[in-house]
């Protein structure tokens, strides 16, 4: 299990997970089943996507760890309702769990890729990644010892690199969500057993680590994060996709707009639970198998190399191709039928020689720029959902996985 990496999901129990169908970040191996850019337009600020810079009018918040720099750059135009007979966009959301930079260059690599293809993404930041290990006693995880964590604390150099990349991500127009803190996936301290009050406590701590990193580190020579995190934070993904039932009441109370913590869904249009959009990772075709796999790098790995992140190198080309084909099959199934949004989850990890990072990059390049395709963040997607009429959303939800609208989209919506 040490093979999972220093950051890496040590509480997941991959070997056992393979047997019971629960992986470190979600279920996998289910039973048999069967913009040109963000909007295709410039953002409402008139800018195309590119390297942003903080505005001159900066209002520091608290200890100066964060700041209000005004409206986020590089956002799409205000969404509008679908017109009668209009084909829905094909939304694709690439998201990243943990979202720390640990010296492997993956965070800046995908920021650059997103910029090149006018894509927006969601980065679920682990609050613990901004807390020095020397201050670990500040973390009081529910049902776990003080300072405990099933992911490693980052070095000071990696905290600084994470701050740099999170700052750039927001300036480039991406969303900063939360992956909470200690990533507890097993035993009595698992997030699966947390109460709603304990989720509130965990969120409060995650926010404090992001908004008070300057106090906690003692660093005064670094720029603040250019956003008010308490306003920025509108959704998250729980570790191992566990504990959503008790998380949702807290998310609703906090005014969160979505949650991506469900242990697995299908490629259909979403609905709200307790007033919060439920956006689960989805079962997608898995070439060479009769079962489907969850749309996350970790779950593909669990079906390829089981409990090892360093499988047989001779199989890397085959596994890379399989991962790429699986993502493309999920995309194509939705794109050619019900146009359900497609959610892809990732980690900044070099598992099995980095093949999952290569697969995700290839998929993004292949789908970017296709007609009607919008590569957006979760927040941008729910912005669009929230302006659609209930009748249209109900009609979209009536389409099953892979089901095309009878008579085409024009006829389909005339029946709404």
N, C-alpha and C positions, 0 to 999 in steps of 0.2 A: 504493500500500500504506500510505501514511501515514494514509489514511482509516480504518484499523482502530482508531485511537485511541491515546492516549499509554500506556495500559496494555496495549494490545491485540493480542496474538497476531501480532506482526510476523513471526515466523518461520514462519507458517502457509503462506504461498504460496497464497493463496486461488484465484488464477487458475489456477495449475497444479493445485491441489486439485480444482477443478471438473472438470478433465479426467480425473483419475485416480481420483476417488472418495474422496479423503481431505481432510477439512476441518481447520480449525485446532484443533478439539477433537473430531474424530472423523470417521468415514466418513459419506458422504451420497449420496443419489441412487443407491440400489442398483438392481440389475436388477429387472425386473418380478417381482412377487410378489403373486402374487395382487393421620371419626372422628365417626358424628357426633362428630368429635374423634378424638383419638389412639386411644382404645379404645372410645369410646362411653360411657365411665365417667369418674368423677373419678380423679385420680391416686392412687397408693398412699399419698401423704402427706395425702390428703383435700382437696387444693386443686384448684380449677379453674384453668385457665390464666389467667395475668395477669402483671402486672409483678412480678418477683421482687425480693428484696433479699437481700444477703449476710447470712448468719447471723452472730451476734455472736461465736461461737467460731471465730476465724480463725487458722489456722496458716500463716504465711508460709513459702514454699518458696524456697530459694536466696537470691537478691538481693531477693526480695520482688516480683518481676514476676508471680508466680502465688501462689496460696494454696489451701490445703485448707479449704473452707468447709462440708464435710460433704456429705450426699446432695444430688444435684441436684434442685431443685424441679420441680414440674409434670410428673412422669413418670407414665406409665400404670400401671395395676395389673399385678401380675406375670402374664405370659402363661400360658395353660393349653393343653393339647392339645385339638385338635378332638374333639368328641364324635361318636359314631357317627351318620352321616347328616347332620351339621351342614354348612351351606353355609360355605365358607371366606370370610373377610373379603376385601374388595377393598382391598388396600394400594396407596396412591399416595405416592411419595416425591418431593418437590420438593427439588432440591439446587442449590447455587450454587458455581461454580468461581471461585477467587480470593478472593471474599468480602471485598473491601475497600470502604471508604466514601471516595469521591473527590470529595465535594461535590455529587453529583447527587441525594442524598436517597433513593436506591433501597434501601439496606440498611435504614434505619428504616421505610421504606414497607412493606416486606414483613414486617418484624417485627410491625408493627401489623396487617397483613392476617392474618398467622398467628394472632395473639392474638384477633382478632375472630371467627375461624372455628375456634378450638380445634385448630390444626394444629401439628405439629412438622415441622421441616425439618433438612437437613444442610447446614452451611456448610463448604466446603473452603477453609480459610485458606491463602493463600500466605505462607510464612514471611517472605519478603522484604518483605512489606507492613508489617512491624514493625521493619525495619532502615533507619535514616536513610541517605540517599544519601551523606552525608559519611563514612559508615562502610562504603561498598560494598566496600572492599578486604578486609573480613572474610569476604566470600562467596567461596568457592573452588569454583566449579561444575565437575563432572567434564567433562573434554575441552573446556573453554572457558577463556578468559582470566579472570584474577582480576577479580571485580567485574562480569563480564558478565551481562547479563540480556536476554531478549527481551520482557520486560514492563518498564514503567518503574518506578523507585523512587518511592515516594509522598513528598509534601511532609510536613513535620513536622505541619502542621495535619491532613492526611489520615491520618497514622499515629494521631494522637490520636483522630480520629473513628472509625477502624477499631477501636481498642482499646475505645472506649465501646460500639460496637455489638456487638462480639464478646462483651464482658462481659454486655451485656443479653440477647444471644441465649442464652447458657448459662443465665442466671437464668430466662429464659422457658421453658426446657426443651428447647432445640434442641441438636443435636450439632455439635461443632467437630472436623472432620476436617482433612485436609491436601491441598493442591494443589501441594505441594513448593515450589520456589523460582523458578528462572529461566525456566521455560516454554520450553525449547529444543525446537523441532519440526523443524529441518531441518539439513542439513550433517553434518559428521563429529561435531559436538558434540551432535547430537540425542539426546534421551532414549531413542530407539529403539535406540541403540547402546550404552547403558550396561550395565555388568556388574552382577551382584547386589551386589558390594562397593561399586560406585559409587552404587547406589541407597541402600545403607546410609549412605554418606557424606552424600548429599543429605538423607536423612531426619534424620540427626543434626544437620545444620546447620539444617534447618527447625525442629526442636524447640528448638535453642539460641536461635534468633531470637525464638521465642515465650516462652521461659522466662527470657530475659536481656535483654528489651527495656529494662528500667530501667537496667541498666549501659550498654547500647549508646546510649541516648538521653540519659542523665544526668538524666532526669525523676524526681523523687522525690515530687511532689505529686499523682500520679494513683493511684487505687485499683489493686490488683493484679487480674489476671484471676482469677476466683473458683473456679478448678479446677486440679487437678494434671494438666498437659497430657500427661505421660508415661503417666498412667492413662486420661485422656480419649481419647487418640488410638488408635482401633481400626480405622481404615480411611482410604482416600483415593482420589483420582482423578488419574491421571497426565496431564500436559499432552498435548493432542492425542490422547489415548487410545492412546499409544504406549508400548512397552517393557514390557508386562505380563509377558511370559515370564520376564524376568530380575528383575522386581520381585517376583513371587510368592514365590520362595524366601526373599527378605528379609522380606517381609510375614509369612510363616509363622514364620520364626525369631523375629520380634518379637512374635508372639502376636496379630497383627491378626486381626480376626474376619471382615472382608470386604475386597474390593477392587472398585472401580467403574471400572477402567481398561480394560476390554475394548473393542476397536474396533467393537463393535456386536453386538447380539444380537437375539433375537426375543421376542415376548410369550408366554413359557412360564415355568414354575416353575424356579427356579435350582438349581444344584448346586455342590458345593465343588470347588476345584482346589487341590491341595497343602494341604488342610486349611483353606482360606480360602474363604468364600462368594464366588462370582463373580457380580457384579451389574452386567451391562453395560447401557449405554443400548440402546434397542430400536428396531427398524424399526417405523414406524407408518404408517397410510394418509396419503397426501398428496393432498388433493382437487385434481382437475384433472389428475392425472398417473397413469400406469400403474405407476410405481415407488413405493416407499415411502421415507420420509425418517427419519433418526435423530432420536430424541426429545430434541433440544436446540435452543435458540434459534439458535445459530450455524449449524447445519446447514440449518435452514429458510432463514435469510438467504442462505446460499451458493447455494441453489436459486432464490432470488428476485432478488437484486441482484448476484449473482456476487461480484466482488472489491471491492465498494463497500459501506460501511456507511451511505452517504448516497445511496441510490438516488433514483429519480424520486418526489418528494413526491406527485404525482398518483396514484401506485400504492399509497401507504401504506394507505388504507382496504381495498383489495382484499387486500393482503398480510397485513394484520392479521387480516382475516376468515379467510383461508386458514390462517394459523398457529393460530388459535383452533379452527377446525374440525378441523385435523389432530390436535391434542392431544385434543379431545373424541372423535374417531373412535377413537384408540388406547385411550382410557379405556373407551368404550362397548363396543368389541370384547371387551376382557377382562371387563368387568363383566357382560356378557350371555352369556359363554361359560365359559372355563376359570378365570376369576378370577385369572389370573396377575398378579403385582405389576406396577405401571406406574411406570417411573422417568422423571422429567423433569429435564433439565439446563438450567441457566441461567447467565447472567453479568449482573452489575450494570452494564449498558451501555444507552445510549440509541440503539442502532443503528436506522437508518431511522425516526428520529423517536420512538423509544421504543415502537414497535408490539409488540415481543415481550414487553416488560414488561406492557403492557396486555392482551395475549393470555393470558399466564400468570395474571394476576390474575382475568380473566374466567373462565378454566377452573376455578381453585380455588373461586371463588364458586359456580359451577354444580354442582360435584360434592360440595362440603362438605355434610354433613348427610344425604346419601343413605343409605338403609339399607345396613348392612354396610360402609360405606366408612370406612377409617381413614387419615388423613393423618399419616404417621409419618416419623421419621428412619430412615436406614439402620440405625443401631444398634438402634433399637426393633424394626425389622423382623426382624433376625437374632436378636434375643431371642426372637421368636415362632417363627421357624424352628427354633431350637435345642431347643424343648420338644416339637416334633411327633415322632411315631414315624417311624422309617425307612419303614415300610410306607405310611403316609399320604403322605409326601413322594414316594415312588416312584410312588404312584398319581397324585398331582397332576402329576408330570412326564410321565406317559403321555399327557396331553392336549396336542394340538398347538395352534398359534395359531388362535384363534377356534373351537376345538372344545368343544362343550358336553358335559357328562357324560351318557352314554346312560342314559335312565330317570330322570334327576334325581340330585341329590347323595346322597340317601338310598340309592338302589340302587347308585350308583357306589361308595360306600365299603363297602358290604356285600361287595363283591367283593375288597376289599383284604385 
